[in-house]
């Protein structure tokens, strides 16, 4: 049942006590995910952030209003909100007007770790949001970038995490032992990662690697600007992952698994995007 749209309803969803708390949450989210977000998605988030002050953490701007302000089409705005939902920084609450008709969606900014806490916990931007085209040095260091035979339930992040940890953390190895990120199994993967992807990846990878691979999926998804939601493409993601694992088993991958997987998933997404455009093209011809 949808919530009735009134001021009391909006107030009930206030998610932060102060604007400063909200700012720290959004900055922490951007610290982790900024490099994987499309420019359009960042514009949408910034708009919602700026317009969540009257009731702290809650925006009730219409999609059309957001689209006009950030100079994007409505569909792109909806897709951006969906992406931000999947990453855990937004929650959408449908509402209804007093006459029972559908009202605007409340877009609620969620709690997120502060930047200082992320740094102290070794959750660096380099670890969680790799560039689309990592350089060769990074490929050699990343846990998914070594040319080792992939073995179910035996892909350890030990050693790789040490190579990839920022310099100031290398000097204090006790921080690494306290966090023990390399030992976390798939049950620790955040809910923002699609459960089907976790299920298919968990025989081969630990939580941190699954999380990084999913970020690769989101990078490819945002790059093609699909009209479909990521949930609608999950079967394609699974297919790309399985093909990549097979090629790794066959020792046909001569670069990092992560980079190879990204190239496969991006290629499949491009094909799906072309299908979308072809469908629109035929619809256009039919209208004539």
Order of alpha helices (4+ residues) and beta strands (2+ residues): beta-alpha-alpha-alpha-beta-alpha-alpha-beta-beta-alpha-alpha-alpha-alpha-alpha-alpha-alpha-alpha-alpha-alpha
